[in-house]
Amino acid sequence: MLGLHRGTQKISIRATVALTQSFNNLSIRHLSSSVQPEKREVVTFLSLNNLSDNEGAVKTRRRVGRGIGSSKGKTCGRGHKGQKARSGGGVKPFFEGGQTSFIKRVPKRGFKNNHAEPMVPINVGTLQDYIDMGRLVPSDEPLTIKDLVDAGVTKCSSVKHGVKLLAKGKERLRTPIKIEISRASEGAIEAIENVGGEITTVHYNRLALRALLKPEKFEIAPKRARPPPKLMQYYTDYEKRGFLSPEVQLKKLKEEL
């Protein structure tokens, strides 16, 4: 009886130890599963050693002519003979198979004048605005295209052949100014003279215009060329206030005397 009791006691002790171990294991698993470590975002800073293209940005080109097993061997996907199978061969995108092309079928109207000399338009109202802002200061000396460019009325790079004065905003013009300009409309001339100003149209060829706008480019300023024959009529007409008209020349001589 004593031995049986001792054996039963050993079995109960072993069962108790096993239950304790299993409970500990369950508690550890439960704690490990319930308490998850904090997930943090991995920040990678861009530097020279990890600089690379995005995935799929660079695709390896297909190498043709590497045998029939490469699916692009022999004819390399060009087929048998023909214009498009030749090296450097092919047709233009707008080729229509030999029929009259679209650009030849549509009618043509007008033309581009390769000898045109477009002027930069400036209105008398704009001049008054810049005078009111203090960016243009009238004086006894006539304003030139250089003064207009320096004041920001137009860009130096825009003036290719000269500047033409127009009459828009003439009702706002109230300051008498002296100005030398390439061309001027009748309304602009009338508006300038109605407020007591003076206007003279002066011819500038490309060299003279460059010397006027960028004098620092020249050690010796070149002389201004006379107008070509087709423009001589304009600059000798007093109605246009041309600088070669007799009235303007006589007025200039009187001022010098």
KAKAWO-V586927 format. One record per residue. N is the residue number from 1. RES is the residue in one small letter. PSI is psi as a letter, one per 30 degrees, with the letter a starting at -180 (* if undefined). OMEGA is omega in radians with two decimals (NA if undefined). Layout:
n: {N N}
res: {RES RES}
psi: {PSI PSI}
omega: {OMEGA OMEGA}
This chain:
n: {1 2 3 4 5 6 7 8 9 10 11 12 13 14 15 16 17 18 19 20 21 22 23 24 25 26 27 28 29 30 31 32 33 34 35 36 37 38 39 40 41 42 43 44 45 46 47 48 49 50 51 52 53 54 55 56 57 58 59 60 61 62 63 64 65 66 67 68 69 70 71 72 73 74 75 76 77 78 79 80 81 82 83 84 85 86 87 88 89 90 91 92 93 94 95 96 97 98 99 100 101 102 103 104 105 106 107 108 109 110 111 112 113 114 115 116 117 118 119 120 121 122 123 124 125 126 127 128 129 130 131 132 133 134 135 136 137 138 139 140 141 142 143 144 145 146 147 148 149 150 151 152 153 154 155 156 157 158 159 160 161 162 163 164 165 166 167 168 169 170 171 172 173 174 175 176 177 178 179 180 181 182 183 184 185 186 187 188 189 190 191 192 193 194 195 196 197 198 199 200 201 202 203 204 205 206 207 208 209 210 211 212 213 214 215 216 217 218 219 220 221 222 223 224 225 226 227 228 229 230 231 232 233 234 235 236 237 238 239 240 241 242 243 244 245 246 247 248 249 250 251 252 253 254 255 256 257}
res: {m l g l h r g t q k i s i r a t v a l t q s f n n l s i r h l s s s v q p e k r e v v t f l s l n n l s d n e g a v k t r r r v g r g i g s s k g k t c g r g h k g q k a r s g g g v k p f f e g g q t s f i k r v p k r g f k n n h a e p m v p i n v g t l q d y i d m g r l v p s d e p l t i k d l v d a g v t k c s s v k h g v k l l a k g k e r l r t p i k i e i s r a s e g a i e a i e n v g g e i t t v h y n r l a l r a l l k p e k f e i a p k r a r p p p k l m q y y t d y e k r g f l s p e v q l k k l k e e l}
psi: {e e e e e e e e e e e e e e e e e e e e e e e e e e e e e e e e e e j k k k k k k j k k k k l f f g k l l l k f e k k k l k j l h h l f f f f h l c f g g f a k a l e f f l k g a l l l e g k g g f l k l e f f f k l k k a l k j f g k i k l j k k l f e e e e e f e e f g f k j k a f k k k l e e e e e e f g e l k e f f j e f a k k k l g k g f f f k f k k l k k k l e l k l e e e e e e e f f g g l k k k k k k k l e e e e e e e e i f f f k e k k l k k l l k l e f f e e e f g k f f f h k f g k e e e e e e e e e e e *}
omega: {3.14 -3.14 3.12 3.13 3.11 3.13 3.12 3.11 3.12 -3.13 -3.14 3.10 3.13 3.14 3.12 3.11 -3.14 3.12 3.12 3.14 -3.14 3.11 3.10 3.13 3.14 -3.14 3.13 3.13 -3.14 3.13 -3.12 -3.14 -3.11 -3.12 3.13 3.09 -3.11 3.13 -3.13 3.14 3.13 -3.13 3.11 -3.14 -3.11 3.10 -3.05 -3.07 3.09 3.12 -3.13 3.10 3.05 -3.13 -3.12 -3.13 -3.14 -3.11 -3.14 -3.10 3.10 3.13 -3.07 3.10 -3.13 3.08 -3.05 3.13 -3.11 -3.11 3.07 3.12 3.13 -3.09 3.02 3.11 -3.12 -3.10 -3.09 2.99 3.13 -3.08 -3.08 3.10 -3.07 3.08 -3.10 -3.12 -3.13 3.14 3.14 -3.11 -3.10 3.09 -3.03 3.05 3.13 3.09 -3.12 -3.03 -3.07 -3.09 3.09 -3.12 -3.09 -3.14 3.14 3.12 3.10 -3.13 3.07 -3.12 -3.13 -3.12 -3.13 3.10 -3.08 3.13 3.05 -3.12 3.05 -3.10 -3.14 3.07 3.09 3.10 3.13 3.11 -3.13 3.04 3.12 3.11 -3.12 -3.12 3.00 -3.10 3.10 3.13 3.12 3.08 -3.12 3.04 3.13 3.10 3.10 3.12 3.13 3.12 3.13 3.13 3.14 3.11 3.08 3.14 3.11 -3.12 -3.14 -3.08 -3.14 -3.08 3.13 -3.11 3.09 -3.13 -3.13 -2.93 -3.12 -3.11 -3.09 3.12 3.13 -3.09 -3.13 -3.10 3.09 -3.12 2.97 -3.05 3.00 -3.01 -3.11 3.13 3.10 3.08 -3.13 3.13 3.13 3.11 3.13 -3.12 -3.13 -3.06 3.12 3.12 3.08 3.13 3.12 3.12 3.11 3.08 -3.03 3.12 3.04 2.95 -3.05 -3.13 -3.14 3.12 3.09 3.12 3.12 -3.06 -3.11 -3.10 -3.13 3.13 -3.04 3.02 3.07 -3.09 3.13 3.09 -3.13 -3.09 3.06 3.14 3.05 -3.08 -3.10 3.12 -3.09 3.14 -3.14 -3.02 3.01 -3.14 -3.12 3.10 3.06 -3.08 3.13 -3.07 3.10 3.12 -3.11 -3.11 -3.14 3.11 3.12 3.11 3.13 3.12 3.13 3.12 3.13 3.11 NA}
